[in-house]
Amino acid sequence: MRTLTLLLTCISTAVAASISTPYEVLPPGQLSSVIVAKDATVESSVNAEQLLPPASTLKLVTALAAKLHWTEGHQFSTQLLQQGEDYAVRFSGDPSLSRQDLDSLLKELKGKTINGDVYLDGSIFTGYDRGVGWPWDVLGVCYAAPASALSLEGNCVQASLKTLDNGATSAFVPKHQPIKVTTNVKAVTQEEKSRSYCDLNLSSAPNNSYTLSGCLVNRDKPLPLKFAVQSPSLFVKKTLTEILQQNNITLNGKIKLGKAKYNATLLAEHQSKPLDEMLEFMLHKSNNLYADNITKQLGADFYGAQGSFNSGTSAIREILLQQTGIDLGNAVLEDGSGLSRNNRVSPQVMMQIMRYIKDNDEKVHLIALLPTSGLDGTLKYRPSMRNTPIKGNIKGKSGSLFGSHNMVGYSYDEHGNIKYTFVQFVSNYHPEPKVKGVEPAITQFEKAFYKSLVTQ
């Protein structure tokens, strides 16, 4: 018996040793955790209980809760209702709702006159549109778009900035977009920019106006920009006004914020794509708005009350505990996207999530929704995943924040079967300045780690 135990220990140690985790290439001060499991056996584990920022790997936790709570065909509904001479658009926080969708919803009223008011009903959500711990310096850009019930076009507006020969710049915004962009940016040479420490800066205001300042190096093509809508209600109101005009709908009243009456008559309804398609988009694009609005929807549906970051993250905890037995314990969840710098999850808990997803794939069907290394989604251009044998042989979810480089996923053998389940959290990663021709430390680490997951 003692010999058998010793033999099994040696085998386990040999397998663990074959998984390459070259921590020595990472810069001093970093704090990392790697867990590797094969079937029911944990082969390698370092700092498993350390609470670390999950970044966007948290989206996979949100996706699992959504799959457990709803059917794969669940949809977000946006409704047009009539209440006497008034009308209401009841929003659900559908993160995919487009201008065209809203236009189609209002076709029912084309050519008609509205003698009352039009109410924008976003009462399904309450509380803040932005999570506690969201970095202030990114609130003007689209990956930090506000998680509002009144979401339209991803609460994001695309624009561009062009450098001019006279040293000035000009900003372009599509005419139909109800925002204002002012530029005071100087067009400079690279040398002038470096000498003056002059960067491109953005400030935004609650009325959806944006001011660009600082410097931009001269360029042949315009610089693409994506502005996060600061006031979703104002954005929807102005967009709706234009849609009414385009459809020859005369509004004698006003567009107001307000809740639709309980006895209002349903005139038309727009349904989002099924849940699986929305989760696949969320996981492939690492879309924060999708994750946070789904989180708030979970809170609203699970508790039968208004959705919020608080109720949504609480619902995620309860759903996982009740249906999987996984207790998130002292994890800190401020949102469902992972954008908050306050979020903390232990790699050990994340490994429980990953193993549940693998062991119950026929039930939750989540693995197929993940991007594939070097082929699609956020993993397509990841430097450590572009080449064989790693390319095409890992499915996973990445997560990046200031100082964090995370990955959770599954490696596959030559027959397309899962070989290893892994969690990689690299935190406090602050390397020396880049040196031309030298591969970044995180890329060196990941290449060695992922290669061993695929080949060992």
C-alpha positions as CSV (number, residue, x, y, z in Angstrom):
1,M,0.0,0.0,0.0
2,R,2.9,2.3,0.9
3,T,4.6,1.5,-2.4
4,L,1.4,2.3,-4.4
5,T,0.9,5.6,-2.6
6,L,4.6,6.6,-3.3
7,L,4.1,5.6,-6.9
8,L,1.0,7.7,-7.3
9,T,2.8,10.7,-5.6
10,C,5.7,10.4,-8.0
11,I,3.4,10.2,-11.0
12,S,1.6,13.3,-9.9
13,T,4.8,15.2,-9.2
14,A,6.2,14.2,-12.6
15,V,3.1,15.5,-14.4
16,A,3.2,18.8,-12.4
17,A,6.9,19.2,-13.2
18,S,6.1,18.8,-16.9
19,I,3.9,21.9,-16.8
20,S,6.2,24.9,-17.4
21,T,5.6,28.0,-15.3
22,P,8.7,30.1,-15.6
23,Y,8.0,32.6,-12.9
24,E,11.6,33.7,-13.0
25,V,11.1,35.6,-16.3
26,L,8.4,37.8,-14.7
27,P,9.5,41.2,-13.1
28,P,10.2,41.6,-9.4
29,G,7.1,42.4,-7.3
30,Q,4.7,40.4,-9.4
31,L,2.2,38.2,-7.6
32,S,1.0,35.2,-9.6
33,S,-1.1,32.1,-9.2
34,V,-1.4,29.1,-11.6
35,I,-3.6,26.1,-11.1
36,V,-3.6,23.2,-13.5
37,A,-6.0,20.2,-13.2
38,K,-6.3,17.0,-15.2
39,D,-9.7,15.4,-14.9
40,A,-10.4,15.3,-11.1
41,T,-6.8,15.8,-10.1
42,V,-5.1,19.1,-9.4
43,E,-1.6,18.7,-10.9
44,S,-0.1,22.0,-10.0
45,S,-1.2,24.8,-7.7
46,V,0.5,28.0,-6.6
47,N,-1.1,30.8,-4.5
48,A,-4.5,29.2,-5.0
49,E,-6.2,31.0,-2.1
50,Q,-4.8,34.5,-2.8
51,L,-7.5,37.0,-3.6
52,L,-6.6,38.7,-6.9
53,P,-8.3,40.9,-9.5
54,P,-10.1,38.6,-11.9
55,A,-10.4,41.3,-14.6
56,S,-12.5,40.0,-17.5
57,T,-12.3,36.4,-16.5
58,L,-15.2,37.4,-14.2
59,K,-17.4,37.4,-17.4
60,L,-17.3,33.7,-17.4
61,V,-18.7,33.6,-13.9
62,T,-21.5,35.9,-15.0
63,A,-22.1,33.8,-18.1
64,L,-22.4,30.6,-16.0
65,A,-24.9,32.2,-13.7
66,A,-27.0,33.4,-16.7
67,K,-26.9,29.9,-18.3
68,L,-28.0,28.3,-15.0
69,H,-30.8,30.8,-14.4
70,W,-32.3,31.2,-17.9
71,T,-32.8,28.9,-20.8
72,E,-30.5,29.3,-23.8
73,G,-33.4,31.0,-25.7
74,H,-33.9,33.8,-23.2
75,Q,-34.2,37.2,-24.8
76,F,-34.2,40.8,-23.7
77,S,-37.5,42.6,-24.6
78,T,-38.1,46.2,-25.6
79,Q,-41.7,47.2,-25.8
80,L,-43.9,50.0,-27.2
81,L,-47.0,50.6,-25.1
82,Q,-50.0,52.9,-25.3
83,Q,-51.7,54.5,-22.2
84,G,-54.5,56.8,-23.3
85,E,-53.0,59.6,-25.4
86,D,-49.5,58.8,-24.1
87,Y,-47.1,56.2,-25.2
88,A,-44.1,54.5,-23.5
89,V,-41.0,52.6,-24.6
90,R,-40.2,50.1,-21.9
91,F,-36.5,49.3,-22.0
92,S,-35.0,46.1,-20.5
93,G,-31.3,47.0,-20.6
94,D,-30.8,45.0,-23.9
95,P,-27.2,45.8,-24.6
96,S,-27.6,44.9,-28.3
97,L,-30.5,47.3,-29.0
98,S,-29.7,49.4,-32.1
99,R,-31.1,52.5,-33.6
100,Q,-32.6,50.4,-36.4
101,D,-34.3,48.2,-33.8
102,L,-35.9,51.2,-32.1
103,D,-36.9,52.6,-35.5
104,S,-38.7,49.2,-36.4
105,L,-40.4,49.3,-33.0
106,L,-42.0,52.7,-33.8
107,K,-43.2,51.7,-37.3
108,E,-46.5,51.0,-35.6
109,L,-47.0,54.8,-35.3
110,K,-45.7,55.9,-38.7
111,G,-47.6,58.9,-40.0
112,K,-49.7,59.2,-36.9
113,T,-50.0,62.1,-34.4
114,I,-49.3,61.6,-30.7
115,N,-51.3,64.1,-28.7
116,G,-49.8,63.1,-25.4
117,D,-46.3,62.4,-24.2
118,V,-43.8,59.6,-24.9
119,Y,-42.3,58.0,-21.8
120,L,-38.9,56.3,-21.6
121,D,-39.2,53.6,-19.1
122,G,-36.0,52.3,-17.6
123,S,-37.4,51.3,-14.3
124,I,-36.1,47.8,-14.5
125,F,-32.8,49.0,-13.3
126,T,-31.9,51.3,-10.4
127,G,-28.8,52.7,-8.8
128,Y,-25.5,53.6,-10.4
129,D,-24.8,53.2,-14.2
130,R,-21.2,52.6,-13.4
131,G,-19.7,50.1,-10.9
132,V,-17.8,51.0,-7.8
133,G,-14.1,51.0,-8.5
134,W,-14.4,51.7,-12.2
135,P,-11.3,53.8,-13.1
136,W,-12.3,57.5,-13.6
137,D,-9.8,57.9,-16.5
138,V,-11.6,55.5,-18.8
139,L,-15.2,56.6,-18.2
140,G,-15.2,58.5,-21.5
141,V,-14.4,55.5,-23.7
142,C,-16.6,52.7,-24.9
143,Y,-15.4,49.8,-22.8
144,A,-16.6,51.7,-19.8
145,A,-20.0,52.6,-21.3
146,P,-22.7,53.1,-18.6
147,A,-24.7,50.0,-17.8
148,S,-28.1,51.6,-18.2
149,A,-31.6,50.2,-18.8
150,L,-31.8,52.8,-21.5
151,S,-29.0,51.3,-23.6
152,L,-28.8,52.1,-27.3
153,E,-26.1,51.4,-29.8
154,G,-24.0,49.9,-27.0
155,N,-24.0,53.4,-25.4
156,C,-21.1,54.1,-27.7
157,V,-20.4,56.6,-30.5
158,Q,-17.7,56.2,-33.1
159,A,-15.8,59.3,-34.3
160,S,-12.4,60.2,-35.5
161,L,-9.6,62.8,-35.2
162,K,-7.6,64.1,-38.1
163,T,-4.3,66.0,-38.0
164,L,-4.0,69.0,-40.3
165,D,-1.1,70.6,-42.1
166,N,-1.4,73.8,-40.1
167,G,-0.7,72.0,-36.8
168,A,-4.4,71.8,-35.8
169,T,-6.8,68.9,-35.8
170,S,-10.4,68.3,-36.8
171,A,-12.9,65.9,-35.2
172,F,-15.5,64.0,-37.2
173,V,-18.8,62.7,-35.8
174,P,-21.5,61.1,-38.0
175,K,-24.4,63.7,-38.5
176,H,-27.0,61.4,-37.0
177,Q,-25.1,61.0,-33.7
178,P,-26.5,63.4,-31.0
179,I,-23.2,64.3,-29.4
180,K,-20.8,67.2,-29.6
181,V,-17.0,66.9,-29.9
182,T,-14.6,69.8,-29.6
183,T,-10.9,69.5,-30.3
184,N,-8.0,71.7,-29.1
185,V,-5.5,69.0,-29.9
186,K,-2.2,70.1,-31.5
187,A,-0.7,68.1,-34.4
188,V,3.0,67.6,-33.6
189,T,6.0,65.5,-34.6
190,Q,7.1,62.5,-32.5
191,E,10.1,64.5,-31.3
192,E,7.9,67.4,-30.2
193,K,5.5,65.1,-28.4
194,S,8.3,63.3,-26.5
195,R,10.1,66.5,-25.6
196,S,6.9,68.2,-24.2
197,Y,5.4,65.1,-22.5
198,C,2.2,66.1,-24.3
199,D,-0.4,63.3,-24.5
200,L,-3.9,63.1,-26.0
201,N,-6.5,63.9,-23.3
202,L,-10.3,63.5,-23.1
203,S,-12.8,65.2,-20.9
204,S,-16.5,64.6,-21.0
205,A,-19.7,66.3,-19.7
206,P,-23.1,65.0,-18.6
207,N,-24.7,66.5,-21.8
208,N,-22.8,64.1,-24.0
209,S,-20.2,66.7,-25.1
210,Y,-16.5,65.8,-25.3
211,T,-13.4,67.9,-25.3
212,L,-10.1,66.6,-26.7
213,S,-6.9,68.4,-25.8
214,G,-3.1,67.7,-25.7
215,C,-1.1,66.4,-28.7
216,L,-1.4,63.9,-31.5
217,V,1.5,62.9,-33.7
218,N,0.9,63.7,-37.4
219,R,-0.7,60.8,-39.2
220,D,-1.9,60.0,-42.7
221,K,-5.2,58.5,-41.6
222,P,-7.7,59.8,-39.1
223,L,-7.4,58.3,-35.6
224,P,-10.5,56.2,-34.8
225,L,-12.2,57.2,-31.5
226,K,-15.0,55.6,-29.5
227,F,-16.9,57.8,-27.0
228,A,-18.9,56.3,-24.1
229,V,-22.3,58.0,-23.9
230,Q,-22.4,60.0,-20.6
231,S,-26.1,60.4,-20.4
232,P,-28.0,57.4,-21.9
233,S,-31.4,59.0,-21.3
234,L,-30.4,62.2,-23.2
235,F,-28.9,60.1,-26.0
236,V,-32.0,58.0,-26.4
237,K,-34.2,61.1,-26.2
238,K,-32.5,62.9,-29.0
239,T,-32.2,59.7,-31.1
240,L,-35.9,59.0,-30.6
241,T,-36.8,62.6,-31.6
242,E,-35.0,62.1,-34.9
243,I,-36.7,58.7,-35.5
244,L,-40.1,60.2,-34.9
245,Q,-39.4,62.9,-37.5
246,Q,-38.1,60.4,-40.0
247,N,-41.3,58.4,-39.7
248,N,-43.6,61.4,-40.0
249,I,-44.8,60.9,-36.4
250,T,-46.0,64.2,-35.0
251,L,-45.4,64.6,-31.2
252,N,-47.5,67.3,-29.6
253,G,-46.3,66.4,-26.1
254,K,-42.8,65.8,-24.9
255,I,-40.4,62.9,-24.4
256,K,-40.1,62.2,-20.7
257,L,-38.5,59.8,-18.3
258,G,-41.2,57.8,-16.5
259,K,-42.6,54.4,-15.8
260,A,-45.3,52.9,-18.0
261,K,-48.7,52.3,-16.4
262,Y,-49.5,48.7,-15.4
263,N,-52.6,48.6,-17.6
264,A,-50.8,50.1,-20.7
265,T,-51.6,48.3,-24.0
266,L,-48.7,46.5,-25.7
267,L,-48.5,47.7,-29.4
268,A,-45.1,46.2,-30.5
269,E,-42.2,44.4,-29.1
270,H,-38.5,43.8,-30.1
271,Q,-36.7,40.7,-28.9
272,S,-33.0,40.5,-28.7
273,K,-31.0,37.6,-30.0
274,P,-31.2,34.4,-27.9
275,L,-29.0,34.3,-24.7
276,D,-26.4,32.0,-26.2
277,E,-25.7,34.4,-29.0
278,M,-25.4,37.3,-26.6
279,L,-23.1,35.4,-24.3
280,E,-20.9,34.3,-27.2
281,F,-20.6,37.9,-28.3
282,M,-19.8,39.0,-24.7
283,L,-17.1,36.4,-24.3
284,H,-15.5,36.8,-27.7
285,K,-15.4,40.6,-27.6
286,S,-15.1,40.8,-23.8
287,N,-17.9,43.3,-23.9
288,N,-18.4,45.0,-20.6
289,L,-21.8,46.5,-21.3
290,Y,-23.2,43.1,-22.1
291,A,-21.8,41.6,-18.9
292,D,-23.0,44.3,-16.6
293,N,-26.5,44.6,-18.1
294,I,-26.9,40.8,-18.0
295,T,-25.8,41.0,-14.3
296,K,-28.4,43.7,-13.5
297,Q,-31.0,41.7,-15.4
298,L,-30.1,38.6,-13.3
299,G,-30.7,40.8,-10.2
300,A,-34.1,42.0,-11.4
301,D,-35.3,38.5,-12.4
302,F,-33.9,36.5,-9.5
303,Y,-35.2,38.8,-6.8
304,G,-38.3,40.2,-8.6
305,A,-37.1,43.7,-8.0
306,Q,-35.2,46.5,-9.8
307,G,-31.8,45.3,-11.1
308,S,-28.6,46.9,-9.9
309,F,-24.9,46.1,-9.5
310,N,-25.7,45.1,-5.9
311,S,-28.7,42.9,-6.6
312,G,-27.0,41.4,-9.7
313,T,-23.8,40.3,-8.1
314,S,-25.8,39.0,-5.1
315,A,-27.9,37.0,-7.6
316,I,-24.7,35.5,-9.2
317,R,-23.6,34.4,-5.8
318,E,-26.9,32.8,-4.9
319,I,-27.4,31.1,-8.3
320,L,-24.0,29.5,-8.1
321,L,-24.4,28.4,-4.5
322,Q,-27.9,26.9,-5.0
323,Q,-27.3,25.2,-8.4
324,T,-23.6,24.2,-8.2
325,G,-22.7,24.3,-4.6
326,I,-19.9,26.7,-5.3
327,D,-19.5,29.3,-2.6
328,L,-17.8,32.5,-3.7
329,G,-17.1,33.2,0.0
330,N,-15.0,36.3,0.6
331,A,-14.7,37.2,-3.1
332,V,-15.4,40.8,-3.9
333,L,-17.8,41.4,-6.8
334,E,-18.6,45.0,-7.7
335,D,-19.8,44.3,-11.2
336,G,-20.3,41.4,-13.7
337,S,-17.7,42.5,-16.2
338,G,-14.5,42.6,-14.2
339,L,-13.9,46.3,-15.0
340,S,-13.9,47.4,-11.4
341,R,-10.4,47.4,-9.8
342,N,-12.1,46.5,-6.5
343,N,-13.1,43.0,-7.7
344,R,-11.3,40.1,-6.0
345,V,-11.6,36.3,-6.6
346,S,-9.3,33.5,-5.6
347,P,-7.8,31.3,-8.3
348,Q,-9.1,28.3,-6.3
349,V,-12.7,29.5,-6.6
350,M,-12.1,30.2,-10.3
351,M,-10.9,26.7,-10.8
352,Q,-14.1,25.4,-9.2
353,I,-16.0,27.4,-11.8
354,M,-13.9,26.0,-14.6
355,R,-14.2,22.4,-13.5
356,Y,-18.0,22.7,-13.1
357,I,-18.3,24.2,-16.6
358,K,-16.2,21.3,-18.0
359,D,-18.0,18.5,-16.0
360,N,-21.4,19.9,-16.9
361,D,-20.8,21.0,-20.5
362,E,-23.9,19.0,-21.8
363,K,-26.0,21.1,-19.4
364,V,-24.5,24.6,-19.6
365,H,-22.9,24.5,-23.1
366,L,-20.5,27.3,-22.3
367,I,-17.2,26.0,-23.6
368,A,-18.3,26.3,-27.2
369,L,-19.0,30.0,-26.6
370,L,-15.4,30.7,-25.7
371,P,-12.8,32.1,-28.2
372,T,-10.1,29.8,-29.5
373,S,-6.4,30.6,-29.2
374,G,-5.0,32.3,-32.3
375,L,-8.3,32.0,-34.2
376,D,-11.0,34.3,-33.0
377,G,-12.2,36.8,-30.4
378,T,-9.8,38.3,-27.9
379,L,-7.4,35.4,-28.3
380,K,-6.9,35.8,-32.0
381,Y,-4.0,38.3,-31.8
382,R,-2.7,37.4,-28.3
383,P,1.1,37.3,-28.9
384,S,1.5,34.1,-26.9
385,M,-1.2,32.3,-28.9
386,R,-0.5,33.1,-32.5
387,N,1.6,30.1,-33.5
388,T,1.5,26.3,-33.4
389,P,1.2,24.2,-31.3
390,I,-0.7,26.7,-29.1
391,K,-2.8,28.1,-32.0
392,G,-6.2,26.4,-32.1
393,N,-5.6,24.2,-29.1
394,I,-6.9,26.3,-26.2
395,K,-10.3,27.7,-25.5
396,G,-10.4,30.3,-22.8
397,K,-11.3,33.7,-21.4
398,S,-8.6,36.4,-21.0
399,G,-8.7,39.2,-18.5
400,S,-6.5,42.4,-18.4
401,L,-6.5,45.3,-16.0
402,F,-3.7,47.6,-14.8
403,G,-1.0,45.2,-13.8
404,S,-3.1,42.1,-14.4
405,H,-2.7,39.5,-17.1
406,N,-5.1,36.6,-16.6
407,M,-6.3,33.6,-18.5
408,V,-8.7,30.7,-17.7
409,G,-9.5,27.9,-20.0
410,Y,-8.9,24.4,-21.4
411,S,-6.2,22.9,-23.5
412,Y,-6.9,20.2,-26.0
413,D,-5.1,17.1,-27.3
414,E,-4.7,16.0,-30.9
415,H,-8.1,14.3,-30.8
416,G,-10.0,17.4,-29.7
417,N,-10.4,16.2,-26.1
418,I,-9.8,18.4,-23.1
419,K,-6.4,17.7,-21.6
420,Y,-6.0,20.3,-18.9
421,T,-8.2,22.8,-17.1
422,F,-6.2,25.9,-16.0
423,V,-6.3,29.2,-14.2
424,Q,-3.6,31.8,-14.7
425,F,-3.7,35.0,-12.7
426,V,-0.6,37.3,-13.0
427,S,-1.0,40.4,-10.9
428,N,1.2,43.4,-10.0
429,Y,2.9,42.9,-13.4
430,H,5.0,46.1,-13.9
431,P,7.9,45.3,-16.2
432,E,10.8,47.5,-17.3
433,P,10.3,49.7,-20.4
434,K,10.1,47.7,-23.6
435,V,13.3,46.9,-25.4
436,K,13.3,46.6,-29.2
437,G,13.7,43.0,-30.3
438,V,13.1,41.6,-26.8
439,E,9.9,39.7,-26.2
440,P,7.8,41.0,-23.2
441,A,8.2,38.9,-20.0
442,I,4.5,38.1,-19.9
443,T,4.6,36.7,-23.5
444,Q,7.6,34.6,-22.6
445,F,5.8,33.2,-19.6
446,E,2.6,32.5,-21.4
447,K,4.3,30.8,-24.4
448,A,6.1,28.4,-22.2
449,F,3.0,27.7,-20.0
450,Y,0.6,27.3,-22.9
451,K,2.9,25.1,-24.9
452,S,3.3,22.7,-22.0
453,L,-0.4,22.6,-21.5
454,V,-0.9,21.5,-25.2
455,T,2.1,19.2,-25.6
456,Q,2.7,17.5,-22.2
